[in-house]
Amino acid sequence: MAIMVGVGRAADLGVLIRQGDALQRAQDLTTVVLDKTGTLTEGTPTLLHSQVVVEQAQEFAQALAQRSEHPLARALAKALPGSTFEPREFTSITGSGVQGDFDGQLVRLGNQAWLEAQGVDCTQFKETAQRWGSEGCSLVWLADHSQALGLFALNDAIRQDSQAAIERLHQAGLKLVLLSGDHELAVKSVCDRLSIDSYRAGLKPEDKLAEIRKLQAQGEVVAMVGDGINDAPALAQADVGYAMGGGTDIAIESADVVLMQNSLHSVANAIQLSRATVRNIKQNLFGAFIYNTLAIPVAAGVLYPFIGVLLNPMIAGAAMALSSVTVVANARRLRTLRLD
């Protein structure tokens, strides 16, 4: 009864429980792991700065970006002028970037770590990257097979309610960890501004999954909050996965709970409601058992040899009915639960 009412109350708050036991598991959480883009931030980056060394760089970037589903790539494609270039053998590397062949010239668009791992020389833009990165910008690099051709800095504003939601989660006694595929300067900037306990930057999907498993091996009960394709493995591995309703289909499918309001307050609401529901279950169990604990010995005649008292069957029936009424009435209190 308590779980049924709790799930209904969660739906009223825009929290859709996809897995029945997620509501109960959430009350044991000790750590909440957060994605950055689209979770703590609005997920609608805008292009602030760009620097290129070849005339066709912006056309290369636009041609590749418009074929990617990553939020940064979509924002870049929207901000750059249209391109007439058509890449051949277009490839998307999850957590790294995209690449294509332009009439025999290999061009890549993605993060610095991936490009350097492919042998690309990025030194020409490193000072610029340091300066833009210190502003909290996310950086997208353009390169051919050997050297960087351009650098783009995008800013994704932090959600207005993220700070208040983080404070609620801290007040609930939860440790917060930020895991992101973005570069370290941008991740650290967000982490410092929101007072998040710790962070890891430059992570691929498999790295996020490994971090979740590492926390679980340390005895933590972990929630994961994310919205992108990169978050899907971590959402599935976490003890409770929360997907933003505006996120990708695969993220929603991998999660236990869907947050329709795209706000971290929904995570805090879900956890508070979970704790109240489990508390309600314990109260209901106590209320149901106390009647039986007191009445069954009397009905069995324990008091009859001493004071001649037996429990009238009608009273016993009334007591059983009253226990059911108590359970239902107590469970319904969840409908009017006031959240912080």
Long-range contacts (C-beta under 8 A, 24 or more apart in sequence): 1-284, 1-327, 1-328, 1-331, 2-277, 2-280, 2-281, 2-284, 2-330, 2-331, 2-334, 3-277, 3-281, 4-331, 5-277, 5-331, 5-332, 5-334, 5-335, 6-273, 6-274, 6-276, 6-277, 6-280, 6-334, 8-335, 9-273, 9-334, 9-335, 9-337, 10-269, 10-270, 10-273, 13-266, 13-269, 13-270, 13-273, 13-339, 14-245, 14-259, 14-260, 14-261, 14-266, 15-257, 15-258, 15-259, 15-260, 15-266, 15-269, 15-270, 15-273, 16-245, 16-257, 16-258, 16-259, 16-260, 17-256, 17-257, 18-255, 18-256, 18-257, 18-258, 19-256, 19-257, 22-240, 22-256, 22-257, 23-270, 23-273, 23-274, 23-277, 24-274, 24-277, 24-278, 25-221, 25-239, 25-240, 25-256, 25-274, 26-223, 26-240, 26-257, 26-270, 26-271, 26-274, 26-275, 27-271, 27-274, 27-275, 27-277, 27-278, 28-221, 28-239, 29-174, 29-221, 29-222, 29-223, 29-239, 29-240, 29-271, 30-173, 30-174, 30-175, 30-220, 30-221, 30-222, 31-174, 31-175, 31-176, 31-177, 31-215, 31-220, 31-221, 31-222, 31-223, 32-169, 32-174, 32-175, 32-176, 32-177, 32-222, 32-223, 32-225, 32-267, 33-177, 33-178, 33-179, 33-208, 33-211, 33-212, 33-215, 33-222, 33-223, 33-224, 33-225, 33-234, 33-238, 34-176, 34-177, 34-178, 34-179, 34-196, 34-225, 34-226, 34-264, 35-178, 35-179, 35-180, 35-224, 35-225, 35-226, 35-227, 35-228, 35-230, 35-231, 36-178, 36-180, 36-182, 36-186, 36-187, 36-190, 37-71, 37-72, 37-138, 37-156, 37-180, 37-182, 37-227, 37-228, 38-71, 38-226, 38-227, 38-228, 38-244, 38-246, 38-247, 39-225, 39-226, 39-227, 39-244, 39-264, 40-158, 40-159, 40-162, 40-178, 40-190, 40-194, 40-264, 41-156, 41-157, 41-158, 41-159, 41-162, 41-190, 42-156, 42-157, 42-158, 42-159, 43-71, 43-156, 43-227, 43-246, 44-71, 44-75, 44-156, 44-157, 45-71, 45-72, 45-75, 45-138, 45-154, 45-155, 45-156, 46-75, 46-79, 46-154, 46-155, 46-156, 47-75, 47-76, 47-79, 47-80, 47-152, 47-153, 47-154, 48-132, 48-135, 48-137, 48-153, 48-154, 48-155, 49-132, 49-137, 49-151, 49-152, 49-153, 50-150, 50-151, 50-152, 50-153, 51-125, 51-128, 51-150, 51-151, 52-142, 52-149, 52-150, 52-151, 53-124, 53-148, 53-149, 53-150, 54-149, 54-150, 56-85, 57-142, 57-149, 57-150, 58-83, 58-150, 59-83, 59-84, 59-85, 60-85, 60-102, 60-107, 60-109, 60-142, 60-149, 60-150, 61-109, 61-140, 61-142, 61-150, 61-152, 63-87, 63-100, 63-102, 64-90, 64-98, 64-99, 64-100, 64-107, 64-108, 64-109, 65-98, 65-109, 65-140, 67-92, 67-98, 67-100, 68-92, 68-98, 68-109, 69-229, 69-248, 70-228, 71-156, 71-228, 72-138, 72-140, 72-154, 73-98, 73-109, 73-140, 75-154, 76-140, 76-152, 76-154, 94-204, 94-205, 94-229, 94-230, 95-181, 95-203, 95-204, 95-205, 95-206, 95-207, 95-230, 96-204, 97-140, 97-141, 105-144, 105-145, 106-144, 106-145, 107-142, 107-143, 107-144, 107-149, 108-141, 108-142, 108-143, 108-144, 109-140, 109-141, 109-142, 110-140, 110-141, 111-139, 111-140, 111-141, 111-181, 111-182, 111-183, 111-202, 112-139, 112-141, 112-183, 113-183, 113-202, 115-141, 115-143, 115-148, 118-145, 119-145, 119-146, 120-144, 120-145, 120-146, 120-147, 120-148, 121-146, 121-147, 121-148, 122-147, 122-148, 124-148, 125-151, 129-183, 130-185, 133-183, 133-184, 133-185, 133-186, 134-185, 134-189, 135-189, 136-185, 136-186, 136-189, 136-190, 137-186, 138-182, 138-183, 138-186, 139-183, 139-186, 158-190, 158-193, 158-194, 159-263, 159-264, 161-263, 161-264, 161-265, 162-194, 162-264, 163-193, 163-194, 164-265, 165-263, 165-264, 165-265, 165-267, 165-268, 166-194, 166-195, 166-196, 166-264, 167-195, 168-265, 168-268, 168-340, 169-264, 169-267, 169-268, 169-271, 170-195, 171-340, 172-268, 172-271, 172-272, 174-271, 175-220, 177-211, 177-215, 179-203, 179-207, 179-208, 179-211, 179-234, 181-230, 204-230, 205-229, 205-230, 205-231, 205-232, 205-233, 205-234, 206-233, 208-233, 208-234, 209-233, 209-234, 209-237, 212-237, 212-238, 213-237, 223-267, 223-271, 225-259, 225-264, 225-267, 226-251, 227-251, 227-262, 242-266, 242-267, 242-270, 268-339, 268-340, 269-339, 272-339, 272-340, 273-334, 273-337, 273-339, 276-334, 276-337, 277-334, 280-330, 280-331, 280-333, 280-334, 283-330, 284-326, 284-327, 284-330, 284-331, 287-323, 287-326, 287-327, 287-330, 288-323, 288-324, 288-326, 288-327, 291-319, 291-320, 291-322, 291-323, 292-323, 295-319
